[in-house]
Amino acid sequence: MFEASRHRFLVPFDGSFRVDGAPTSPPKAVSMKKKEARARLAKRVDELDDLQRRLYADARFSVLLVFEAMDAAGKDGTIRAVMSGVNPAGCQVFSFKKPSYEELDHDFLWRTARRLPERGRIGVFNRSYYEEVLVVRVHPELLHFQRLPYRPKGRRLWRDRYESIRDHEKHLARNGTIILKFWLNVSREEQRKRFLSRIDEPEKNWKFEPADCRERGFWDAYMAAYQDALNETSRAWAPWYAIPADDKPFMRFAVAEIVVDALKSLGLSYPDVDHETRGRLQEMRDLLADE
């Protein structure tokens, strides 16, 4: 199953990705019933818990998971479901919304660079520096607040930002950060249904914002922005995965599968104890046993 999903949902590195060809529902070859998807997810979460402990003890790598999507695609629920079994001390989640005045006084990578995970830890970005080539591209009027001293005309600004992102991610990868990026690909119709659910069910009212509906009017512009961003920045050292998001249980399982596989590939292990240290441990054990 995983080999199929990993390669099927990987955004290629050659710029050939097309949003209109990316499925929003799992293909029949890899689809499964909700009960099966949840059972498989639970197994992967258990594996992830063990791998995270090894990641922390190994202390060579850090892991950065980036989530981007349209509203109601399921970012929060996926992060919660996948990371539910991980020791909170070894995981950190940050959500990036409207930039603060302090953040606007720095370059667009600054606010996320401050939140990068240390070695041995898993960092999760719920939205990220990619907002600067997604929502800001769809709403270029937001650039006014950034007070850029140099603002290239036309598409040059976005090309420059793609280059900065690629360089940033390659630098992180060279220094031991494993970067996995997930675009949760929800259909416009499924988003409509989820918005209606947020309005009709009182316990979900708090999730709904009128601005969410207004953004639906820019759907095509967002899809063009996602397509360009994924093509420009999906690389071997920081791959994008376009995960079908209309089926939540499958989406969560697919993300967990990819994360677990990536961690398994690192050859993580607990540090070996040298002969001298082992001897001291035995001395301490003997003292404790004799009390």
N, C-alpha and C positions, 0 to 999 in steps of 0.2 A: 504493500500500500504506500509506504513512505516514498520509496524510490519513484513511484509514479507521481505522487503529489509534489515532491521536491522539484523534479524536473518540469512537471507540467505547469507549475505556478511560478517558476523562476522567470524573472524578467531578463531576457537575453542581453548580452553585453554589446551587441552590435547595432543598437538603435532601431531594431525592427519591431519593437513592441507597439501594438495598436490596442487602444482601449476598447474599441468596438468588437475586437476579437477575443477579449478577455471574459471568461464566464463569470456570472454573478451567482450561479448555482453550481454545485459540484457536478462534474460530468458523470454520466452513468457508470463509467469504468471504475470510479473511485467513491461513488456515493455510498451511503450507509444509513440505516435507520437511526433515529435519535438515541435510542437506548444503547445501541452498539457504539455510537460516537462518544457518548458520555462515559461508557465503560472503558473505552480505549483512552480517552482523555485522562481518566483517573489513574490509569496505569502509567501514562507518560508523566503525570504530575509527581507520582512516587519516584520515578526515575530521575526527574529533574531535581527533586529534593536531595537525593544522594549525590548527583553530579555537582550541585551547588556547594555541598560540603567539601567535596574534593577540590572544586575550583578555589574555595577559600583557603584550604590547607596548602594547595599547590602554590598559590600566590604568584603566578607568573602572568596570568591573563586577567583581563576584565571583559565583560560582555555588555554590549549596548544594543537594546531592542528599541527600534523606532516604529511608532504606529502613526499612520496618516490615513484619513478617510473623510468622506462626507459625513455630515451630521446623521446620527442614528444608525451608523453602520455597525456599531458594537465594539468600539475601542475599549471603553471602560469595562464592559462585561468580559471581554476576551482577556484583558490584562488580569482582572480579578480571578478568572477561572484558571488561567495557565499558571499564575504565580501563587495560587492559594496554598500550596503545600511547601513553599520555600520559606526557610527561616528568615523572618523579617530583618534580622541583623545582617543578612547577606544580600539584601535586595533593596533598591531605592527607586521610587516612582516619582516622576515630576511631570506635571501638566503645564503646558505653555499656552497661555491665553494672550490677551492684549498686553503688549509690552508696557512696562512702567517707564516713567520719565528717566530713571537711572539707566534702564536698559537701552532706551533710545539714544542716550548719550554715548553709546559704544557701537562698535561694528555689529552686524547682524548675527555673528556667531558667538558673541561674548556671553550672552545670557545662558546659552546651553552648554558652552565650554566649562562654565563654572559648576555645572551639575554632572559632569562626566563621572562614571563609576571608578573607584579605586581598583587596584589589582585584587583579584579574589572576590569581587562583587559583581552583581548583575544590576545594571541600570536600565530603567524603562522610561522612554520619552513618549508621553501621550501628547501628540503633536510635537513639533520640533523646529529646528532651523529651516526645515522645508516650507514652513508657512511663508517664508520670504520669497519663494518662487511659486507659491500657490495662491493664497488669499491676497497677498500684496500684488501679485500679477493680475488677478481678476479685478482688484480694486486699487489701481495705481495711485489713486488720490492719497492713499495711506503713506506714500513716499514723502509727502509734504512734512509729516511729523518727524521724519528721520533726518532732515536737514543735511542731506548729502552734499559735500563740497563739490563733487564731480558726479554728474548724472548723464551717462551716455544716452544718446537718442535711440529710439526704436528698440529692437530686441537685444542690443548690445549689453544692456544692464543685466538681463536675465542670463545671457551667455557668460558674463563675468561672474555672476553668482553661482552658476553651475560649476564653473572652474574652481571657485573658492571652496565649494562644498567637496568637490572631488579631491582637491589637495588636502583639505582638512581631514577627510575620512582616510585618505591614504596615509597621512602622518599618524593618525591614531592606530591604524592597522599595523604599521611598522613597529609601533611601540607596544603591541600586545593587546589591543582592544579588538575583540571579535564583534563585528557590526552586522546585524541582521535587521532588515527593514521590511515592514509589512504594510502594503496598501490593501485595506479591507474594502473590496469592490462590491458595493451595494447597488442594486438597480434603483432607478428613479421610482418605479412602482412600489418596490418594497419599502423604500424610504417613506413614501406617502402613507402606506399602511401603518408604519411605526409612529409616524407623527399623529395620525388619527388615534392610535392607541394611547399615546401620551395625553391627548385631549380628553378622550372618553373615559379613561380610568383614573379616578381621583388620586390614587397613590402614585401615579406617574406624572401628574400635572407639573410638579416641580422641575421636571426634565425639559419641559417645552419652553422655547423662546420664540416670540413672533419673528425675530430676525432669521430663525431657521427656515421659515417658509419663504421669506424674501430671497434668501440665498438660492432657493430652487430655481429662481428666474435666471440664474447665472450658470445653470447646470452645464451647458455646452462649453462655456468658457472654462469651467473647472476641469472638465474632462480633457480639454486641450492642454491645460496647465499640468495635469497629472501625467499625461502621455509624454510631454516634453521632459518633465522632471525625472520620470523613471528612466526614460531612454538616455538622458544625459548623465545620470548618476548611478545606474546599476552597473557595478563592476565586480570583479571576482573577489576583491577585498571588502566590498560593502554591497552585497547583492540586495535587490528588491524582490519581493514575492508578492504577486497580485493574487490575493486569497479571495475566493468567492464568499460573499458575506450575507447572501440571502438566507442561508441555512446556518444559524448560529452554532449549533452543536458541532457541525462539521468544521466550520471556520475555526473554532477554538481548538479542536483536535489537530487540525492541519498546522496551526501555528505552533502548538506544543511539540508536535512531531519534528518540525524543522529545528526548533531550539534544542531539543534533546539530541538530535543527530549531530548538530554542530558541536555541542559540548563533548559528545562521545569521541569525536574526531580529534580532540586535543590531547588525548592520552593522559588525562589528569590522574594524579596519584597522590597518596599521602606521603609526606617526606620520609625518607629513610633515616633511621637513627644510627649514628656511627657507634663503633664498638665502645669507645670511652663513655659516651652518653648512656648507652645501654647498661654498662656496668654500674653507673651512678644510679640509674633507675632501679636496678636490682637491689642496691644497697638501701635505697629509700623504701622499697617494698618490704625488705627484711625488717627494717625498723618499725614500719607500720604493723606488720604481721605479729611482731613480738610485743606490742603494747597490751 
